[in-house]
Amino acid sequence: MKKILLPTDFSDNSRNAIKYAVELYKDEKCLFYLLNTIYDTDNILHGSIYEIYKERSFKELELLEQEISSKYKNDKHSFKKVATVNLLNEQIKTLVKAEGIDLIIMGTQGATGAQEILFGSYTVSAIKVAECPLLAIPEEFSYRKPKNIVLATDYGVDFESYQLDLLKKVAKRNNSQLHVVHVNVNDKPLKEIEVHSKEMLKNSLKDLDVVFDEVEGNSVQEAIFKYDDTTPIDLLVMIKHKHTFFERLFLGSQIYKIGYHTTFPFLVLPSEYVEETTTV
């Protein structure tokens, strides 16, 4: 049984991410954790009202579960409700370890003007701390089968040290074509170690329908959006590692672009992760 964490603030945005989750895994047995955190200053200063807040949160989670079960009837799916007073990223870390969470799926929030924040601050925090894969669903994105999955890479990692099981299972289940896109922002040929890394990746993905492409651009963001113009991306995948351009994506001066312009789901794979370590 796959264990999937669904953080929610009961907004349309988070409901949209939940819809994506139950659609993506409609044919698989899953336990979904509906998480609502009620952390704020008042909870700290006035602990006596915490139980009132928690009870209200739990009731909303019950209504949400009823809503999901009614709209997307599926005997393969079950739900567990978690209402807590804690920072979202801290609660995510706790649940991932304590419950053996396989995947986090959460909505992203678009932003404008002075509020431009990559994916929304909550999603960025979750991406940074999550020790399991995290799938971010853009605001108002309507579910569609991921026919074109793009794994963006600079071949700067040793793929033997990564677990790509989740990516491969999603691709196989949906008969997807996987596009391994080398983002070359320096217009330089591959180094010997990068050629070796590419060959390891080819071997790992040999059972899939895979296309290897190269895209040049002044930035990672530009290259990805350029590729989307010719091959509509249904799912973008990156590996989180401090030595790859993924980290530079979050640290560079143009990090906001891919956040508030992205129109496709974004799956982040951690540097160290073992797929489905728990069984039920």
C-alpha angles and dihedrals in degrees: 000000000000116000114214126184117214113188111200139181090184091252124138087250094059091042089055090055090050090051089053091050097052091044094048091050100033092124097046132078107249142172109210119202111210105205126191119175118200099189117149140132094269091058090056097045097039107036091168091075094049093093090052091052092045093051091050091048092049092051090052089050090052090052090048092051090050090050093051094044091050096047098039106031107193128156089201092065128077131172140220120194123217122186115175145153105239141102109282096236092049092050091049091053090049096048095045090057100036098044101031094241113199099193141006119214118187140156126253125219124225116226138200139196116348091356096067104140126162105261089331120298094267093057093047091051090050092049091052096050103032114113092191131053116293125202115200117200117204119236112275093004108153115219117256129163110271099245094157113044117182121202105194114203144154091208087242094133138072101246091198088072094056133079110227095171095114092051093047093048093051090048094049095045092052098037087239128175109233115215113199102201119195107207107211109189094164099048091232130137119253117275119234092258091050091051088053091049091052091052091051089052092049090053092049092051098040094118093057136077097258134176121190114210137169125217127186127205144143089257141012090253094052092049093050094049090046089055091048089057091065101027112032107227117227094177131012117204129193134170116234110228131139092229096056134075088258089078091046088052089064096039102041127097093251098050094119096064098072090045105056097029098046114115099177134070117269122214117196118197117201122232093247120031139136115209117241102346091172129069132191 
